[in-house]
Amino acid sequence: MKDQEGSVTADDVAALVGVSRWTVNRAFKKDASISAKSREKVMKAAETLGYVPDLLATSLATDRTNLVALLVDDFANPHKLVMMERLTRILRKNGYDTLLVNTSDEEDASAALLNASQRRVDAAILIGVSFNDQSLETAIGAKRVKKLIVFARMSKNENTISVCCDDRAAMTAITEHVFAAGYRNPFFIAGPQTQSAHLQRKEIFLSQWEKTTGNRPKFASVDRYDPKLAYDLVVQRFKGAKQADLPDVLVCENDALALGACDAIRYELGLRVPEDIAITGFDDVPQASSPQYEITTYRQPLTDMANALVEVLEGKKRTKKLHAFLGRLIIRKSA
């Protein structure tokens, strides 16, 4: 029996298989009680008839859409593509679809969060830097975003859930490696100094280095995780400087900055990496392992973090230890 618009219904599938419409509905639910044989018959009949369940109707009945909004900015950072691939693949494997929203600044972020709430997504996942406290509170105030998850960053907003790497453990590993390798005059290149969804890498490295050596390193920051901005910063700070005034290692907050800094050292300063100035990064993006760069970096456990995010969506994961994931230091020729 077709509906008023002529679409195939669950009743049509049920009639073809010889089961009830409730069996058809259960076949399309991931955790429903139904035998593998019955599910297979229903799916085959559905494919034959061209039937797909009405997700809107299902969401109204269950108060779940199995749709999450993925809000992304900072596309000059190659690690964003790596995170998006891992997240969407694991979410899809677990029955969740994603609504991808490109946000370029704080104003876009606030509007995007409200838009996500209107679509009744099960959660909004933020993987960017342009989310301030006002944006987060606005979305929470709409009372439709059931979960607001900050991925790969730490948010101090008590109404959000942070799923991220343990920055203290990671930067301690980098600090210990840089010191053990004999470097004594580091310079830290940081990204945006946002209040919400903030990384602690700069603060941790500066304090760890001062604790180890008694000296507090110099640092500078850029507005975005863009290799070009890191390139320009290195040129501005160090081109024409005397050898004694140059750092012996640039510790970069992520690989995007490390790649730009590496190019500036070679092609603007006319120096060698690591013989004249060494470099470390963070994230282990694909370019970091290329023969052109061979960046020493820290690899985040993205698969473990994405799986934990799914457990949060399903209410199976305690939220208090989701910012303590441990990655691995990857040592290459740049430092």
N, C-alpha and C positions, 0 to 999 in steps of 0.2 A: 504494500500500500504506500503510494507516494504521498508526500505532503502537498500542501496547496501550491507550492512553487515547483512541484514536479521532481523534487529531490528524493533519492532513495533513503529510506528510513531503516531504523533498527528492526522494525516489524518485517520488512522485506527480507532482511538477512535471516531473521529467525524462521520465517516460513520456508526459506530455501534449505536451511540446515535441519529444520524440524526440532527447534528448541524454543524456549521462551525468550522474549525480548530482554529479560533481566540477565539471562545467560550471555546474550550478545553484549550488553553493557559491561558485565564483569570481564569479558574477554579483553576489553580495551583499558581495563584498570590494572596498573602494574602489580599491585599487591592483593588483588581480589582472589578469593578462593574459587578456583576452576581448574579442571584437569587439563593437562597439556594437550590431550587428544581433542577435547572440546574446543579449546582455544584455537588449535590449528584449523579445525573445521570452520569455525566462525571467521577467522582471518581469511581463509581461502574464499569463502562465500562473499565476504565484504569486498575483496579484491575483484572478484568476478562482476559484482554489481556496481562497483565504484562507490561503495559506501565509506564515509568517514563520520565519526561522531561529531556532534555539535558541541564544540569546546565552550562556547558561551553558555549554553544551557547547562552543561556539566559543571562549570565553575559556579553558576548561581545555586546549583543544588548542593555542591560540596564545599563552597567557599574557598576553593583552590583552583588556580588556573594552570599550574605547572609552567608558568611563564615568569621569568625573572628579567628585570631591566639591567643591562650592563652599560654603565655610564663611563665613557672613556674620553680622556683628553691627552695632551702631550704626545701627539703622534710622531714627533721627531725622535722620540726615544724608541729604539728598536726593540726594547724589552716588552713594550706594550703588545706587539704582535705575538710574541712568544706567550705572554700571559693569556691573551685572548684565545689563541689556539688551544691551549691546555684547558682553560676554563670551559669554553664552549663544547669541547669534545667530551669532557667528563660530565658536564651538566646534561648533554644530550644522551649520553650512555645511561644516565639515571632518570631519564624521562622528562627533563626540563628543556623547554625552548627558551631562546634568549631574544630580547628586544635590544638591539644595539643603538646607543645614542652617543653621538659625537658632541662633546661639550668643550668649548674653547676658552671659556672664562667663567668667573663666579656668577655672572648674571645668567649665562646659559645653563650653568649647573642648577641653579635654583628653579628655573623654568622647567628643566628636564625632569627634576625630581617630582615636581607637581604633575607633570604630564604622565609620568610613570604611575603615580598614585591614581590618576583618573582611569588608567587602563587596568587597575586592580591586579597588579603583578603580585606574586607571592613574596618578592623581595627586590630591593634595589641594591645592586652591587657596584660600588664605586672603586675604580682603579685609575685614579688621577690625582692631581694636586690642587685643582681649582674648586675645592669644596670647603667653604668656611662654616663656622658655627651657625650663622644665621640661615644658610642654605639647609643644613641638616635639621635644625629646629622647625623650619617651615614645612619640610616634608613630613616630619613626625607629627606636626600639628594637624596635617590633613587626615591623619588617622586611617589611611588606606594602605600605606606601605607597611606591611606587617613586620618586615625585618629590614633594617638598613645596615648593610655589611660593607665595611671598608676592607678591601683586599690588598695585601702586600704593603700595608701601611698601618700605623698605629694611630687611632683616634682616641682622644681623652673624653669625647662626648659619651656620657653614661648611657645614652639611648641607642648607641650604635654597637655593632659587634665587629671587632677587628680580627682578621685572620692574616697573620704576618710572620715573617722570619724574626728570630731573636737578634735584634740589632746589636745588643751588648755582646753576645757571644761572637757574632760575626766580626764586629769591629775589634774585639779583643784579639781574635785570630789574626786579623790583618796587622794590627799594631805589633804584635809579637813577631810576626814574619818580617815586617819592615825593619824592626830593631835588630833582629838576629842576622839579617842580611847585611848589616853594617851601615845603614843609612842613618844620618844624624840631623839632617836639616829638611824636614818634610814641609810641604805646603799643601793645604787641603782645599780642594775645589768642590764647593757644595752647590746643590740645586736650590729651588725656591724655598724660602723660609716661611712656609705657611704654618698657621696655628693648628688647624684641623688636618687630619690625615697627614701627620708630620713624621718624617724620618728622624731618628736620633743619632744617625751615623757621625755627623760632624761633632756634636757635643761629646759623644763617647770617645771618639778618636782623640780629640784635643785633651780631654781629661786623662785618658789612659796614657798618652804620651808624656804629659806633664808629670804624672805620677811616676812614670818610669825614668825620665831623664831630668826632671826639674825644670824643663823649658816648655813653654806653651807655644805650639806652632802657629804660624800665620795662616790666614785663610781668606778666601773670597767666594762669593756666590753669584750665580746667574739666575735669571728669571724663569728659565725653562730648561728641561733636560734635553738640550739641543747641542749636537756636536759643534755646530757653527759658533754658538755662543761661547763654548769652552775654548775653541780655537782663538776667537777674538780676545778672550780674557788673557790667555797665555801670551799672546802677542803684545797686548797692551802692558801687561805687568813686567815682562821679561826681555822683550826685544831691545838690544843695545845694552843690557845690563852687564856688569863685570862678572867674571866667573865666580868670584867670591860672594857675589850677591844672589847667585842662582840657588834654588833648592836642589838637593840631590835626589829627591823623589817627589812626585805629585801623587797624592792620595786622593782619588776622585770618588765622589759619592755614588756614581754608577758608571757603567760601561759607555753610555752615550757621551758623557763628559770625558772619559778616558780616551775614546777614539779621537775626539776633536783635539784634545791636548797633545796626543801623540803626533798628529799631523802638523800641528803648529810648531812643535819642537823640531821636527825634521825639516819642514819646508819653509818656515819663517825664521827660526833661530839658527838653522844650519847645524844643529847638534844631533847627537846619536842617542837612541833609546836601546838599552839602559845605560850605556857607558858614560854619558854625560848627565842625563836626567832619567831616572827610572819612573815607572808609572804603575799604579794599581787601580783597578776598577771594582765593580760590584754588579752581579746579575749573571754573568757568563752568557752574553748574547752570542749568536752564531759568529758574528764578525770578530769577536774577541779571540777566537782560536785560529783565525786565518794567519797564514805566514806573514802577511803584511803587518800584523799587530802583535799577536801572541801575548795578550794581556793577562797578567796575573790578576785574578778576580775571585769573587765569592759566589758560588752557585746556590740560589735559593731552591728549597724543596717544593717546587710548584705543584707536583702531582699530589703530594701529601696534603698541601694546603688546599688544593681544589677538592680533594675527597672530603676533607674536614668541613669545607663550606657546604657540600651536599648534605652532610650529616646535620649541620646546623639548620638547613632548610627543612629537613625531615624531623627535626626535634630530637635527634638522637645524640647530639654532642653537647657536652658542657662547654660553656663559653669562656671560662676563666683561664684556660691554658692555651688559647688559640693564638697567642702572640709569642710563643716560645718554640717555634719550629726551628730546628737546627739544619743548616746547609753544610757546604763543604768548601774549604779554601782550594782554589785551583791555581797551582803555581806554574807560570810560564816564563818566557824569556824577558818580559818587560820589567820584571823586578825579581 
